[in-house]
Amino acid sequence: MDTVITRLEERRQALYGKFKKGLTRGILLLVGAGILFLVAIATGSNDDINGLFLVLSIILAITGIVIMGLAGQHAAAFKTLIKTEFITELLKSQFEDVEYRHKDMISVSRINETQMIKRPDRYSGEDFMTGTYKGVRFEVSDIDLKERVETTDSQGHKHVSYQTYFKGRWYIYTFERAFEGILKIAEGRGWSVGKKGLEKMESESMAFNKKFAIYTSSQEYAFYHLTPRTMEKFMELEELHKGQIIFYFKDNELHIGVNDRRDYMEMSMRKPLDEHAVKVFQADIDVIPAIINEMRLDSTKFKQK
């Protein structure tokens, strides 16, 4: 792994050097274009000189924009490098059957099927990861869900925009045993949770009830999962994340949605790829096995009977 980091750091330095050089040139050309434009205005009485300076300012501006665009390609190349090589190596060092697609996401249809949050009008996502840890299959990705919002201004004109209502991470854990029942746990009052065919209930923990709304197909099924230890771990997981968190049990899957407005697995090209950078990425990855360990998803309770 150290060899990989050293090699990628050398690539980062080379790409960052090209990025800075292109960005500087582009800015200088735009500044030059602005100066020529001001000169053209100042010599407005001379049409020939005025026209020459205007043409030159346009040429410089276009050239500067093109060069800055090329500089941006170096930044994009660095992002692809980190996503396709660095993150993949980290995942393979920790999990089995790893697959990582940095431009893909968990299917929005699977998220919609949980009826834990409202259906989005637009959506996007990235950093899809799947693999196996202690026999438990996991799928994880960043998601960004938007709703259509229509407003009317003071003159009666209607305006449409798409506003984010969920931005964060979605986890799906698949274990051996398929349970008969549904359990939905949503931080807050659970306004967006689909409740058809479910009953609202309270756990034996007052602290848990204050924090979460619970809906289930049967209380017997809910109490089977909501042991004191499980509720404690849910509370700990909620405290680790800003924003809202939701949990969903059905069949042989546990879904966890974290709406914390974060972009995971990101790195600035300006910062060295060193031990600190590795720790930042590792922290985002460590949540995946931590949930399996803390929830004991590999225990006999979740094994096929």
C-alpha positions as CSV (number, residue, x, y, z in Angstrom):
1,M,0.0,0.0,0.0
2,D,2.9,2.4,0.8
3,T,4.2,1.9,-2.8
4,V,0.8,2.7,-4.2
5,I,0.6,5.9,-2.1
6,T,4.1,7.0,-3.1
7,R,3.3,6.5,-6.8
8,L,0.0,8.3,-6.6
9,E,1.6,11.2,-4.7
10,E,4.1,11.6,-7.5
11,R,1.2,11.7,-10.0
12,R,-0.7,14.2,-7.8
13,Q,2.3,16.5,-7.8
14,A,2.7,16.4,-11.5
15,L,-1.0,17.0,-12.2
16,Y,-1.2,19.8,-9.6
17,G,1.8,21.5,-11.2
18,K,0.1,21.4,-14.6
19,F,-3.2,22.6,-13.0
20,K,-1.5,25.6,-11.3
21,K,0.4,26.6,-14.4
22,G,-2.7,26.4,-16.6
23,L,-4.9,28.2,-14.1
24,T,-2.3,31.0,-13.7
25,R,-2.0,31.5,-17.5
26,G,-5.7,31.5,-17.9
27,I,-6.2,34.2,-15.2
28,L,-3.4,36.4,-16.7
29,L,-5.0,36.2,-20.1
30,L,-8.4,37.1,-18.7
31,V,-6.8,40.1,-16.8
32,G,-5.1,41.1,-20.1
33,A,-8.4,40.9,-21.9
34,G,-10.0,43.1,-19.3
35,I,-7.3,45.7,-19.6
36,L,-7.6,45.8,-23.4
37,F,-11.4,46.1,-23.1
38,L,-10.9,49.2,-20.8
39,V,-8.4,50.6,-23.3
40,A,-10.9,50.1,-26.1
41,I,-13.5,52.1,-24.1
42,A,-11.0,54.8,-23.4
43,T,-10.2,55.2,-27.1
44,G,-13.8,55.1,-28.2
45,S,-13.3,58.1,-30.4
46,N,-11.0,56.2,-32.7
47,D,-13.0,53.4,-34.4
48,D,-10.0,51.5,-35.8
49,I,-8.1,51.4,-32.6
50,N,-11.2,50.7,-30.6
51,G,-12.1,47.8,-32.9
52,L,-8.6,46.3,-32.7
53,F,-8.5,46.4,-28.9
54,L,-11.9,44.8,-28.7
55,V,-11.0,42.0,-31.0
56,L,-7.7,41.4,-29.1
57,S,-9.6,41.4,-25.8
58,I,-12.1,38.8,-27.1
59,I,-9.3,36.6,-28.4
60,L,-7.4,36.8,-25.1
61,A,-10.6,36.1,-23.1
62,I,-11.5,33.0,-25.2
63,T,-7.9,31.7,-25.0
64,G,-7.9,32.2,-21.2
65,I,-11.2,30.4,-20.8
66,V,-9.9,27.5,-22.9
67,I,-6.6,27.2,-21.0
68,M,-8.5,27.3,-17.7
69,G,-10.8,24.5,-19.0
70,L,-7.7,22.4,-19.8
71,A,-6.4,23.1,-16.3
72,G,-9.7,21.8,-15.0
73,Q,-9.1,18.5,-16.9
74,H,-6.0,17.9,-14.8
75,A,-8.1,18.3,-11.6
76,A,-10.7,15.8,-13.1
77,A,-7.8,13.4,-13.9
78,F,-6.6,13.6,-10.3
79,K,-10.1,12.8,-9.0
80,T,-10.4,9.8,-11.4
81,L,-7.0,8.6,-10.3
82,I,-7.9,8.7,-6.6
83,K,-11.3,7.1,-7.2
84,T,-10.1,4.3,-9.5
85,E,-6.8,3.3,-7.9
86,F,-6.4,4.7,-4.3
87,I,-9.9,3.9,-3.0
88,T,-10.1,0.5,-4.8
89,E,-6.8,-0.5,-3.1
90,L,-8.1,0.6,0.4
91,L,-11.3,-1.5,-0.2
92,K,-9.5,-4.6,-1.4
93,S,-7.2,-4.5,1.6
94,Q,-10.2,-4.8,4.0
95,F,-13.0,-6.6,2.2
96,E,-13.7,-9.6,-0.1
97,D,-15.5,-9.5,-3.5
98,V,-15.0,-5.8,-3.8
99,E,-16.5,-3.8,-6.6
100,Y,-16.2,0.0,-6.8
101,R,-17.8,2.3,-9.4
102,H,-17.1,5.9,-8.6
103,K,-19.8,7.3,-11.1
104,D,-22.5,4.9,-10.0
105,M,-25.0,4.8,-7.1
106,I,-27.4,2.5,-5.3
107,S,-30.5,2.1,-7.5
108,V,-33.1,4.8,-6.6
109,S,-35.8,2.2,-7.0
110,R,-34.4,0.2,-4.1
111,I,-34.4,3.3,-2.0
112,N,-38.0,4.2,-3.0
113,E,-39.1,0.6,-2.2
114,T,-38.3,1.2,1.5
115,Q,-40.8,4.1,1.6
116,M,-38.6,5.7,4.2
117,I,-38.3,9.0,2.4
118,K,-40.3,10.7,-0.4
119,R,-39.7,9.9,-4.0
120,P,-37.3,12.3,-5.6
121,D,-38.1,14.2,-8.8
122,R,-34.4,14.3,-9.6
123,Y,-31.5,12.3,-8.2
124,S,-27.8,11.6,-8.6
125,G,-25.1,9.8,-6.7
126,E,-21.6,8.4,-6.8
127,D,-19.0,6.2,-5.1
128,F,-20.9,2.9,-5.3
129,M,-19.1,0.3,-3.2
130,T,-20.0,-3.3,-2.7
131,G,-18.2,-6.2,-1.0
132,T,-18.4,-8.8,1.7
133,Y,-17.2,-8.6,5.3
134,K,-17.6,-11.5,7.7
135,G,-20.0,-13.1,5.3
136,V,-22.3,-10.0,5.2
137,R,-22.8,-8.4,1.9
138,F,-22.8,-4.6,1.8
139,E,-23.7,-1.9,-0.7
140,V,-22.9,1.8,-0.1
141,S,-23.1,5.0,-2.1
142,D,-23.5,8.7,-1.9
143,I,-26.9,10.0,-2.9
144,D,-28.4,13.4,-3.7
145,L,-32.2,13.5,-3.9
146,K,-34.1,16.6,-5.1
147,E,-37.7,17.7,-5.2
148,R,-39.4,20.0,-7.7
149,V,-40.4,23.3,-6.1
150,E,-42.6,25.8,-7.9
151,T,-42.8,29.4,-6.6
152,T,-44.6,32.5,-7.8
153,D,-43.0,35.9,-7.7
154,S,-44.6,39.3,-6.9
155,Q,-45.5,39.7,-10.6
156,G,-47.2,36.4,-10.9
157,H,-44.4,34.6,-12.8
158,K,-43.9,31.0,-11.9
159,H,-40.4,29.6,-11.3
160,V,-39.4,26.0,-11.0
161,S,-36.3,24.8,-9.1
162,Y,-35.1,21.5,-7.8
163,Q,-34.0,21.5,-4.2
164,T,-32.0,18.9,-2.3
165,Y,-33.9,17.3,0.6
166,F,-31.6,14.3,1.1
167,K,-27.8,14.4,0.6
168,G,-25.5,11.9,2.3
169,R,-24.9,8.1,2.3
170,W,-27.2,5.1,1.9
171,Y,-26.1,1.7,3.2
172,I,-27.6,-1.7,2.4
173,Y,-26.5,-4.8,4.4
174,T,-27.7,-8.3,3.2
175,F,-27.4,-11.2,5.6
176,E,-28.4,-14.8,5.3
177,R,-31.6,-15.0,7.2
178,A,-34.8,-13.5,5.7
179,F,-37.2,-12.3,8.4
180,E,-40.9,-12.0,8.1
181,G,-41.7,-8.4,9.0
182,I,-41.0,-4.8,8.5
183,L,-39.4,-2.4,10.9
184,K,-38.9,1.3,10.2
185,I,-37.0,3.7,12.5
186,A,-36.8,7.4,11.6
187,E,-35.1,10.2,13.5
188,G,-37.7,12.8,14.4
189,R,-41.4,12.4,13.8
190,G,-41.1,10.3,10.7
191,W,-43.3,12.5,8.5
192,S,-42.0,11.0,5.2
193,V,-42.2,7.4,6.3
194,G,-44.7,5.2,4.5
195,K,-47.0,3.8,7.2
196,K,-49.5,1.8,5.3
197,G,-50.1,-1.6,7.0
198,L,-47.8,-0.7,9.9
199,E,-48.4,0.3,13.5
200,K,-46.7,3.0,15.4
201,M,-45.1,1.8,18.6
202,E,-42.7,2.7,21.3
203,S,-39.6,0.9,22.6
204,E,-38.8,0.3,26.3
205,S,-36.3,3.1,26.2
206,M,-37.6,6.7,26.8
207,A,-34.5,8.2,25.3
208,F,-34.9,6.2,22.2
209,N,-38.5,7.1,21.8
210,K,-37.7,10.8,22.1
211,K,-35.2,10.5,19.3
212,F,-36.9,8.2,16.9
213,A,-40.3,7.3,15.5
214,I,-40.9,3.5,15.1
215,Y,-43.3,1.8,12.7
216,T,-43.6,-2.0,12.4
217,S,-45.6,-4.8,10.9
218,S,-45.8,-6.3,14.4
219,Q,-44.5,-5.4,17.8
220,E,-43.1,-8.9,18.3
221,Y,-40.9,-8.5,15.2
222,A,-39.8,-5.0,16.3
223,F,-38.8,-6.1,19.8
224,Y,-36.9,-9.0,18.3
225,H,-34.6,-6.4,16.7
226,L,-34.9,-3.6,19.2
227,T,-32.9,-5.1,22.0
228,P,-31.3,-2.7,24.6
229,R,-27.9,-3.3,22.9
230,T,-29.2,-2.6,19.4
231,M,-31.0,0.6,20.5
232,E,-27.8,1.7,22.2
233,K,-25.8,1.2,19.0
234,F,-28.4,3.0,16.9
235,M,-28.1,5.9,19.3
236,E,-24.4,5.9,19.1
237,L,-24.5,5.8,15.3
238,E,-26.9,8.7,15.3
239,E,-24.5,10.7,17.5
240,L,-21.6,10.1,15.1
241,H,-23.5,11.8,12.2
242,K,-24.9,15.2,11.8
243,G,-28.3,15.6,10.2
244,Q,-30.9,12.8,10.2
245,I,-30.6,9.0,10.2
246,I,-33.1,6.3,9.3
247,F,-33.1,2.5,9.7
248,Y,-35.1,-0.1,7.8
249,F,-35.3,-3.8,8.3
250,K,-37.1,-6.1,5.8
251,D,-36.5,-9.7,4.7
252,N,-32.7,-10.2,4.8
253,E,-31.7,-6.5,4.5
254,L,-30.9,-3.6,6.7
255,H,-31.0,-0.2,5.1
256,I,-29.4,2.8,6.8
257,G,-29.8,6.3,5.4
258,V,-27.6,9.2,6.6
259,N,-28.8,12.6,5.6
260,D,-25.8,14.7,6.7
261,R,-25.2,16.9,3.6
262,R,-21.7,15.4,3.2
263,D,-19.7,14.4,0.2
264,Y,-17.8,11.3,1.2
265,M,-14.6,10.0,-0.3
266,E,-13.3,13.3,-1.6
267,M,-9.8,14.7,-1.6
268,S,-8.4,18.1,-2.6
269,M,-5.6,18.0,-5.2
270,R,-3.9,20.8,-3.3
271,K,-3.2,18.5,-0.3
272,P,-0.5,15.9,-0.2
273,L,-1.5,12.2,-0.4
274,D,0.0,11.3,3.0
275,E,-0.8,9.4,6.2
276,H,-3.3,12.0,7.2
277,A,-5.1,11.8,3.8
278,V,-5.3,8.0,4.2
279,K,-6.8,8.3,7.6
280,V,-9.5,10.6,6.3
281,F,-10.5,8.1,3.6
282,Q,-10.2,5.2,6.0
283,A,-12.6,6.8,8.4
284,D,-15.3,7.0,5.7
285,I,-14.6,3.3,4.9
286,D,-14.4,2.1,8.5
287,V,-18.1,2.9,9.1
288,I,-19.0,0.0,6.8
289,P,-17.5,-2.8,8.9
290,A,-18.2,-1.0,12.1
291,I,-22.0,-1.3,11.6
292,I,-21.6,-5.0,10.9
293,N,-19.6,-5.4,14.0
294,E,-21.6,-3.3,16.3
295,M,-25.0,-4.6,15.1
296,R,-23.5,-8.2,15.1
297,L,-25.0,-8.8,11.6
298,D,-22.6,-11.8,11.3
299,S,-24.1,-13.5,14.4
300,T,-26.2,-16.6,14.5
301,K,-29.3,-14.4,14.9
302,F,-28.8,-13.3,11.2
303,K,-27.8,-16.7,9.9
304,Q,-30.0,-19.0,7.8
305,K,-31.9,-21.4,10.0
